[in-house]
Every structure is written in C-alpha cells, then in structure tokens.
Amino acid sequence: MGVALFPLANELNFRVEVLDVDSDPELVARYGANLPVLLHGNEELCQYFLEAAKVRDYLGKIC
C-alpha cells in the first residue's frame, strides 16, 4: 500500500506516518494479520490495498 500511497500523498499534500505494528502490543491486538491498514486518527480508510477514490472522498469531506 505504501508504494501506491506516497504519490497520492504528494499529489494531495498530506503526510504519511509509517508505524511498526509489531512494536506496539495494542496495535497487534487491534489489527493482527489485517495489514497493511491506512488510518487517519482512529478512522480506518483501507486495508490490504489503497482505495484511492475512498481516500480522496474522505479527505474532501474533512478538509
């Protein structure tokens, strides 16, 4: 997902923070094998692959 996400982040001017889920027991409990996952705060936007249209729509609503 990261490879697809970074060009979108550049285009739409948002910052991406990559977290190591394995280093945080709470994140491991929450997401387990459901990775990668794209979040904005606690809002889950995508799992496994980037849904660019969904991200664009979400950002359009919050910006």
C-alpha positions as CSV (number, residue, x, y, z in Angstrom):
1,M,0.0,0.0,0.0
2,G,2.9,2.4,0.8
3,V,4.2,2.4,-2.8
4,A,0.8,3.5,-4.0
5,L,0.1,5.9,-1.1
6,F,3.2,8.1,-1.4
7,P,2.4,9.5,-4.8
8,L,-1.2,10.2,-3.6
9,A,0.2,11.9,-0.5
10,N,2.4,14.1,-2.7
11,E,-0.4,15.0,-5.0
12,L,-2.9,15.8,-2.2
13,N,-0.3,17.3,0.1
14,F,-0.7,15.1,3.2
15,R,1.9,13.5,5.4
16,V,2.2,9.7,5.8
17,E,3.5,8.2,9.0
18,V,4.5,4.6,8.9
19,L,4.1,2.6,12.1
20,D,5.6,-0.7,13.0
21,V,2.6,-2.5,14.3
22,D,4.7,-5.3,15.7
23,S,6.3,-2.9,18.2
24,D,3.0,-2.0,19.8
25,P,1.0,-4.7,21.6
26,E,-2.2,-2.7,21.3
27,L,-1.8,-2.3,17.6
28,V,-1.0,-6.1,17.2
29,A,-4.2,-6.9,19.2
30,R,-6.3,-4.5,17.1
31,Y,-5.0,-5.3,13.6
32,G,-3.2,-8.7,13.9
33,A,-2.9,-10.0,10.3
34,N,-5.1,-7.3,8.8
35,L,-2.2,-5.4,7.5
36,P,-1.4,-3.1,5.9
37,V,-4.0,-0.7,7.1
38,L,-4.4,3.0,6.4
39,L,-5.8,5.2,9.2
40,H,-6.5,8.8,9.8
41,G,-6.6,9.0,13.6
42,N,-8.9,6.2,14.6
43,E,-10.7,6.2,11.2
44,E,-9.8,3.2,9.1
45,L,-9.7,4.1,5.5
46,C,-8.3,1.0,3.7
47,Q,-7.0,-2.5,4.5
48,Y,-4.6,-4.6,2.3
49,F,-4.6,-2.2,-0.6
50,L,-5.0,1.5,-1.3
51,E,-8.5,2.6,-2.3
52,A,-7.5,6.0,-3.8
53,A,-11.1,7.1,-4.5
54,K,-12.1,6.4,-0.9
55,V,-9.1,8.3,0.4
56,R,-9.9,11.3,-1.9
57,D,-13.5,11.3,-0.8
58,Y,-12.6,11.1,2.8
59,L,-10.1,14.0,2.5
60,G,-12.6,16.0,0.6
61,K,-15.0,15.7,3.5
62,I,-12.6,16.7,6.2
63,C,-10.6,19.4,4.5
